[in-house]
Amino acid sequence: QVQLVESGGGLVQAGGSLRLSCAASGIFFSINPMGWYRQAPGKQRELVATTTTGVSTNYADSVKGRFTISRDNAKNTVYLQMNSLKPEDTAVYYCYARDNQFRDYWGQGTQVTVSS
């Protein structure tokens, strides 16, 4: 079982930055990939970015060039640096991880609000 705990959300003005963190704990052999999804009110949850052991990364087109995902494998922690934030980035951001038995895990979510 994997537990994911997120931190770092909040309120920021357009053009500002935030950094999200997600730490994985529990008993597991490996977790890969890790990443972030988001869900805005009235919309489906969508992929933001994922990383496989910090080497391979995948980004949604809407965040490319503005967001950077990174991972500290020793700490089982994944980060999302969000720059040049826009009001349309407002959503609940969820940490995601998959273990070596292909079970998916989600964090509780952290609110990111970007004011115009």
Number of C-alpha atoms within 10 A of each C-alpha: 12 20 15 21 18 21 17 15 18 14 14 18 14 17 14 14 17 18 16 21 21 26 19 23 14 9 9 12 9 15 22 17 20 29 28 26 19 22 19 16 9 6 9 9 15 14 18 25 24 27 20 16 18 16 8 10 16 15 18 13 10 11 17 12 11 13 20 19 23 22 22 12 13 6 10 16 19 27 22 22 15 20 17 15 23 20 15 13 21 20 21 18 26 26 30 25 25 17 17 12 10 11 11 16 19 19 19 15 22 20 18 22 20 21 16 11
